[in-house]
Amino acid sequence: MRTAVYSGSFDPLHKGHLAILRSLSEDSRFDRTLLVVSPQNPLKEVSKAESGQARYEAAAKALGRYPELKVTLDDIELRMPPPHYTIRTLDVLRQREPDSTFTLVIGADNLAHIRRWKDYRRILLEFGVLVYPRKGFDTEALKQELLCESGEYRIELLDAPLVDISSTQIRNALASGQDVSEYLF
């Protein structure tokens, strides 16, 4: 089974995430998408983010409103001990489902900083990434820069709409008492 792995904190899930999940559901390269809620990004400071379990439950509720999506919510990282390195998650998925192939879905902002990730070369060589656009990032230039490092890296681009909203913006707006319901998934 060809599987797209879309992981993140999803604190909270928003319309940008939904647009990416719709694009992945329509993408003929994949049979399904795993949505993986990460308890804590090891590259970010521990924050006051909702617990991983609460975000997982919110994702389950949100996905329930969109049964047409080819998306399966996976709690794999909630069951793994920290640190939650992406390469560890991908390795466990491959062990759990040896007949499946896995491709990591990331934003152009993450591609710009992927060299900071644990075993990023293995991710790019063994699993590959599918990159969605983010405002302020030249996805094609980032891809070419990495391919100069190794022409064997698997980097593909996702033709998804650019949605200019982030979970951080939503959390900040909520903290200042603004209504963000139009952005939520």
C-alpha positions as CSV (number, residue, x, y, z in Angstrom):
1,M,0.0,0.0,0.0
2,R,1.3,3.4,-0.9
3,T,1.0,5.6,2.1
4,A,1.5,9.4,2.7
5,V,2.5,10.2,6.2
6,Y,1.4,13.6,7.3
7,S,2.6,14.3,10.9
8,G,2.6,17.3,13.1
9,S,1.3,18.8,16.3
10,F,-2.0,20.0,14.6
11,D,-2.5,22.4,17.5
12,P,-5.2,23.1,16.2
13,L,-6.2,21.4,12.9
14,H,-7.2,24.2,10.5
15,K,-8.4,24.7,6.9
16,G,-4.8,24.6,5.6
17,H,-4.5,21.1,7.0
18,L,-7.8,20.2,5.4
19,A,-6.7,21.5,2.0
20,I,-3.6,19.4,2.2
21,L,-5.6,16.3,3.2
22,R,-8.0,16.8,0.3
23,S,-5.0,17.1,-2.1
24,L,-3.5,13.9,-0.7
25,S,-6.8,12.1,-1.0
26,E,-7.1,13.0,-4.6
27,D,-3.4,12.2,-5.4
28,S,-3.1,9.0,-7.4
29,R,0.4,8.3,-6.0
30,F,-1.2,7.2,-2.7
31,D,-3.7,4.7,-1.5
32,R,-4.2,6.4,1.8
33,T,-2.8,9.1,4.1
34,L,-1.8,8.5,7.8
35,L,-2.4,11.6,9.9
36,V,0.0,11.3,12.8
37,V,-0.4,13.6,15.8
38,S,3.0,14.2,17.4
39,P,3.1,14.8,21.1
40,Q,6.2,17.0,20.9
41,N,8.4,18.2,18.1
42,P,12.0,17.6,19.4
43,L,13.2,20.8,17.5
44,K,10.7,23.0,19.3
45,E,10.6,24.2,22.9
46,V,8.1,22.4,25.1
47,S,5.1,24.6,25.0
48,K,1.7,25.0,26.6
49,A,0.3,23.1,23.7
50,E,-2.7,20.9,24.4
51,S,-1.7,17.3,25.2
52,G,-1.0,14.9,22.4
53,Q,-4.0,12.9,23.4
54,A,-6.4,15.9,23.4
55,R,-5.1,16.9,19.9
56,Y,-5.5,13.3,18.7
57,E,-9.2,13.3,20.0
58,A,-9.8,16.6,18.3
59,A,-8.3,15.3,15.0
60,A,-10.6,12.2,15.2
61,K,-13.6,14.4,15.7
62,A,-12.6,16.7,12.8
63,L,-11.9,13.8,10.4
64,G,-15.3,12.3,11.3
65,R,-16.9,15.2,9.5
66,Y,-15.0,14.3,6.2
67,P,-15.6,10.6,5.6
68,E,-14.7,11.1,1.9
69,L,-11.1,11.7,2.7
70,K,-8.7,8.7,2.4
71,V,-7.2,9.5,5.7
72,T,-6.5,7.3,8.7
73,L,-5.7,8.8,12.0
74,D,-2.7,7.0,13.6
75,D,-1.7,7.3,17.3
76,I,1.8,5.7,16.7
77,E,3.7,8.6,18.2
78,L,1.5,8.8,21.2
79,R,2.5,5.2,22.0
80,M,6.3,5.8,21.4
81,P,8.7,7.0,24.0
82,P,10.3,10.5,23.4
83,P,12.1,11.9,21.6
84,H,9.7,11.8,18.7
85,Y,12.1,11.8,15.8
86,T,10.4,11.4,12.4
87,I,12.9,8.8,11.3
88,R,11.9,6.6,14.3
89,T,8.3,6.9,13.4
90,L,8.9,6.0,9.8
91,D,11.0,3.0,10.8
92,V,8.3,1.8,13.2
93,L,5.7,2.2,10.4
94,R,7.8,0.2,8.0
95,Q,8.3,-2.6,10.6
96,R,4.6,-2.6,11.4
97,E,3.6,-2.7,7.7
98,P,6.4,-4.2,5.7
99,D,4.4,-4.5,2.5
100,S,3.6,-0.7,2.5
101,T,5.7,2.2,1.2
102,F,5.8,5.4,3.1
103,T,6.4,9.0,2.0
104,L,6.6,11.8,4.4
105,V,4.5,14.9,3.7
106,I,6.1,18.2,4.9
107,G,5.7,21.9,4.2
108,A,8.3,23.9,2.3
109,D,9.2,25.6,5.6
110,N,10.3,22.2,7.0
111,L,12.2,21.4,3.8
112,A,14.1,24.6,4.3
113,H,15.3,23.3,7.7
114,I,15.4,19.5,7.1
115,R,19.1,19.4,7.6
116,R,18.4,19.9,11.3
117,W,16.4,16.7,11.5
118,K,17.8,13.5,12.9
119,D,18.9,11.3,10.0
120,Y,17.4,13.6,7.4
121,R,19.5,11.9,4.7
122,R,17.8,8.5,5.4
123,I,14.4,10.2,5.3
124,L,15.1,11.7,1.9
125,L,16.8,8.5,0.5
126,E,14.7,5.7,2.0
127,F,11.2,7.3,2.3
128,G,11.2,10.5,0.4
129,V,9.2,13.6,1.0
130,L,6.2,15.2,-0.7
131,V,6.4,19.0,-0.1
132,Y,3.4,21.3,0.0
133,P,3.8,25.1,-0.6
134,R,4.2,27.6,2.2
135,K,4.2,31.4,1.9
136,G,7.7,32.8,1.6
137,F,9.4,29.6,0.5
138,D,10.6,28.8,-3.0
139,T,9.8,25.0,-3.0
140,E,11.5,24.3,-6.3
141,A,14.7,26.1,-5.3
142,L,14.8,24.3,-2.0
143,K,14.4,21.0,-3.8
144,Q,17.2,21.8,-6.3
145,E,19.5,22.8,-3.5
146,L,19.0,19.5,-1.7
147,L,19.3,17.5,-5.0
148,C,22.8,19.1,-5.5
149,E,23.8,17.4,-2.2
150,S,22.5,14.1,-3.5
151,G,20.7,13.4,-6.8
152,E,19.3,10.3,-5.1
153,Y,17.1,12.1,-2.7
154,R,13.4,11.6,-3.3
155,I,11.7,15.0,-3.2
156,E,8.4,15.5,-4.9
157,L,6.1,18.5,-4.9
158,L,2.4,18.5,-3.9
159,D,0.1,20.5,-6.1
160,A,-1.9,21.9,-3.2
161,P,-3.4,25.3,-2.7
162,L,-1.4,27.8,-0.6
163,V,-3.4,28.5,2.5
164,D,-1.9,31.4,4.4
165,I,-2.8,30.4,8.0
166,S,-0.8,28.6,10.6
167,S,-1.6,26.9,13.9
168,T,0.6,29.5,15.7
169,Q,-1.4,32.4,14.2
170,I,-4.6,30.7,15.3
171,R,-3.3,30.1,18.9
172,N,-2.2,33.7,19.1
173,A,-5.5,35.0,17.9
174,L,-7.3,32.8,20.4
175,A,-5.1,34.1,23.2
176,S,-6.1,37.7,22.3
177,G,-9.8,36.8,22.3
178,Q,-10.4,36.8,18.5
179,D,-12.9,34.5,16.8
180,V,-11.0,32.0,14.7
181,S,-13.9,29.6,13.9
182,E,-13.6,30.4,10.1
183,Y,-10.1,28.9,10.1
184,L,-10.8,25.7,12.0
185,F,-11.2,22.3,10.3
